[in-house]
Amino acid sequence: MSDEESEMRTALVTGASRGIGLAIAEELGRRGMRVLCVARSTESAGRAVAAVEAAGGVAEAYGCDVADAGAVAALGEEVLGKHGYVDTLVNNAGITRDNLFIRMDGSEWDEVLRTNLDSCFHMTRAFVRPMTRKRFGRILNISSVIGLTGNAGQANYAAAKAGMIGLTKSLAKELAARSITVNAVAPGFIETDMTSELGEETRGTILKLIPLKRMGTPADIASMVGYLSSPEAAYITGQVFTVDGGMVI
């Protein structure tokens, strides 16, 4: 590792292999950070690394099931053993298991809560202590407007994303004395694999709710995360930033 690389700030992004997570990894790489790309498999994470490097950044690949507390603890030991700390943690990994509540079974609830919410607890616990010793850190939780508004057929997803917001505000209060900021970004409807399966009728209904009359792009979210991870955002903490084209005005 060169002296220049050793002096880089380090960011870890979960769910980095596609969509919003990939865009965030690329953005942080362009901002001069070493990006630790975490995905379910090392192969998937490797594709994210290739994209970050193609954009001119420096990156490393890590495979980890963030819903598995033991796997996250092992990831923490590996990363901290190599780098000592991460400056920015982006909890982005998420899944959906949509169903009407009356039909939702326990596995659909548990899978979403473990991946979307429990992972934030495990990842933050794994990496926050070195931040407190360094007296610097940025924690970004990628929530959703659904966590603010709710949505029929997504009780599990809404509960997880709302939980991320509560966690964000509580951690912001606990960690502020150590100059660690904690914020949430709540995307609206973004053009990703998750939304590509929407039918034209559903898409038309959604667009009527968005004053800007378009879906967002992963880059729209990445730009906000990039700013909140920067030195310029040092006085911003405990906030929820909706990036939704005005959907929840």
C-alpha positions in Angstrom: 0.0 0.0 0.0 1.4 3.4 -1.0 1.8 6.3 1.5 -1.0 8.1 -0.3 -3.4 5.1 0.0 -2.5 4.7 3.7 -3.6 8.3 4.3 -6.9 7.9 2.6 -10.2 8.1 4.5 -11.9 4.7 4.4 -15.6 4.1 3.7 -17.5 0.9 4.1 -20.7 0.4 2.0 -23.0 -2.6 2.5 -25.2 -3.7 -0.4 -22.5 -2.3 -2.7 -22.9 -4.6 -5.7 -25.8 -2.9 -7.4 -28.3 0.0 -7.5 -28.0 2.7 -4.9 -25.2 0.9 -3.0 -23.0 0.7 -6.2 -23.7 4.4 -7.0 -22.7 5.3 -3.4 -19.5 3.3 -3.7 -18.6 5.0 -6.9 -19.3 8.4 -5.6 -17.2 7.9 -2.4 -14.4 6.6 -4.6 -14.5 9.6 -6.8 -14.3 11.7 -3.6 -10.9 10.1 -2.9 -12.0 7.6 -0.3 -10.9 4.0 -0.1 -14.2 2.1 -0.5 -14.7 -1.3 1.2 -17.5 -2.8 -0.9 -19.6 -5.3 1.0 -22.0 -7.7 -0.7 -23.4 -11.1 0.0 -20.6 -12.8 -2.0 -17.0 -11.8 -2.6 -17.7 -12.2 -6.3 -20.5 -9.6 -6.3 -18.4 -7.3 -4.2 -15.6 -7.7 -6.7 -17.8 -6.4 -9.5 -18.4 -3.3 -7.3 -14.7 -2.9 -6.9 -14.2 -3.0 -10.6 -16.8 -0.2 -11.1 -15.2 1.9 -8.4 -11.8 1.5 -9.9 -13.1 2.2 -13.4 -14.4 5.5 -12.0 -10.8 6.3 -10.7 -11.2 5.1 -7.1 -9.6 2.6 -4.8 -11.6 -0.2 -3.5 -11.6 -3.6 -1.8 -14.1 -6.5 -1.9 -15.7 -8.3 1.1 -18.3 -10.9 1.1 -20.7 -10.9 4.1 -24.3 -11.8 4.9 -25.1 -8.7 6.9 -28.1 -10.4 8.4 -25.8 -12.8 10.2 -24.4 -11.3 13.4 -21.4 -13.7 13.4 -20.5 -13.0 9.8 -20.6 -9.2 10.6 -18.4 -9.7 13.6 -15.9 -11.6 11.5 -16.0 -8.9 8.9 -15.3 -6.3 11.6 -12.3 -8.2 12.8 -10.9 -8.5 9.3 -11.4 -4.9 8.3 -10.2 -3.4 11.6 -7.2 -5.7 11.7 -6.2 -4.4 8.3 -7.2 -0.7 8.5 -7.7 0.0 12.2 -11.0 1.9 11.6 -13.4 3.1 9.0 -14.2 6.8 8.7 -17.6 6.4 7.0 -20.1 3.5 7.4 -23.0 3.4 5.0 -25.7 0.9 6.0 -27.4 0.4 2.7 -28.1 -3.3 2.3 -31.8 -4.1 2.0 -34.4 -6.5 0.6 -38.1 -6.6 0.1 -40.6 -9.4 0.8 -43.9 -7.7 0.0 -47.2 -9.1 1.0 -50.4 -7.9 2.6 -50.0 -8.1 6.3 -52.9 -10.6 6.8 -51.0 -13.0 4.4 -47.5 -12.2 5.6 -45.7 -15.1 7.3 -43.0 -15.0 9.9 -40.2 -15.7 7.5 -41.1 -12.7 5.3 -41.2 -10.5 8.4 -37.9 -11.8 9.9 -35.9 -11.8 6.6 -36.6 -8.1 6.0 -36.1 -7.0 9.6 -32.8 -9.0 9.9 -31.4 -7.7 6.6 -32.7 -4.1 6.7 -32.6 -3.2 10.4 -30.7 -5.8 12.5 -27.8 -5.4 10.1 -27.5 -1.7 11.0 -27.1 -2.7 14.7 -24.5 -5.4 14.0 -22.5 -3.3 11.5 -22.5 -0.1 13.6 -21.5 -2.1 16.7 -18.7 -3.7 14.8 -17.2 -0.4 13.6 -18.2 2.4 16.0 -15.8 1.9 18.8 -12.7 2.8 16.8 -14.6 5.9 15.6 -15.1 7.0 19.2 -11.4 6.6 19.9 -10.5 8.6 16.8 -13.2 11.1 17.7 -14.4 11.2 14.1 -16.9 9.3 12.1 -19.8 9.4 9.6 -22.6 6.9 9.9 -25.2 7.0 7.0 -28.3 4.8 7.2 -30.2 4.4 3.9 -33.8 4.3 5.0 -36.8 5.0 2.7 -39.8 7.4 2.4 -41.8 4.2 3.1 -40.4 4.4 6.6 -42.1 7.8 7.0 -45.4 7.2 5.2 -46.0 3.4 5.4 -47.2 1.5 2.4 -49.8 -1.2 1.8 -48.2 -4.6 1.3 -44.9 -3.5 2.9 -45.5 -3.6 6.7 -42.2 -5.4 7.2 -40.2 -3.0 5.0 -41.8 0.1 6.5 -41.2 -1.1 10.0 -37.5 -1.8 9.2 -37.0 1.5 7.5 -38.8 3.4 10.3 -36.6 1.6 12.8 -33.5 2.8 11.0 -34.7 6.3 11.5 -35.2 5.8 15.2 -31.8 4.2 15.5 -30.2 7.1 13.6 -31.7 9.8 15.9 -30.7 7.8 19.0 -27.1 7.2 17.9 -26.8 10.8 16.8 -27.5 11.9 20.4 -25.2 9.2 21.9 -22.2 9.8 19.6 -22.2 13.6 19.1 -19.8 14.1 22.0 -17.2 12.1 20.0 -17.7 14.2 16.8 -19.4 11.3 15.1 -22.4 12.3 13.0 -25.3 9.9 12.2 -27.8 10.7 9.5 -30.4 8.9 7.4 -31.1 9.3 3.8 -34.7 8.3 2.7 -34.9 7.7 -1.0 -38.2 7.9 -2.8 -38.9 5.8 -5.9 -35.5 5.2 -7.5 -34.8 3.5 -10.9 -33.2 0.3 -9.6 -33.7 -3.5 -10.0 -36.3 -3.3 -7.3 -38.5 -0.8 -9.2 -37.8 -2.1 -12.7 -40.5 -4.8 -12.1 -43.3 -2.3 -11.6 -46.0 -2.4 -14.3 -46.8 0.7 -16.4 -50.1 1.3 -14.5 -48.3 1.2 -11.1 -45.5 3.4 -12.4 -48.0 5.9 -13.7 -49.7 6.0 -10.3 -46.4 6.6 -8.6 -45.4 9.4 -10.9 -48.6 11.3 -10.1 -47.4 11.5 -6.5 -44.0 13.0 -7.4 -44.0 16.8 -8.1 -40.9 16.4 -10.2 -42.7 13.8 -12.3 -39.9 11.4 -12.6 -38.3 8.7 -10.6 -34.9 9.4 -9.1 -31.6 7.8 -10.0 -29.1 6.0 -7.8 -26.7 9.0 -8.4 -29.3 11.3 -6.7 -28.9 9.3 -3.5 -25.1 8.9 -3.9 -24.7 12.7 -4.1 -26.4 13.2 -0.8 -24.4 10.5 0.9 -21.2 11.9 -0.6 -22.0 15.3 0.9 -23.0 13.9 4.3 -19.8 12.0 4.5 -17.7 15.0 3.8 -16.0 17.5 6.2 -18.5 20.1 5.1 -21.3 18.2 6.8 -19.6 18.2 10.2 -22.5 20.2 11.9 -25.3 18.0 10.6 -26.5 15.0 12.6 -29.6 13.2 13.6 -31.4 14.3 10.4 -33.5 12.4 7.8 -33.0 13.6 4.3 -35.8 12.7 1.9 -34.5 12.5 -1.7 -37.8 11.8 -3.4 -38.6 14.5 -6.0 -41.0 16.2 -3.5 -43.1 13.1 -2.9 -43.6 13.6 0.9 -43.7 17.4 1.0 
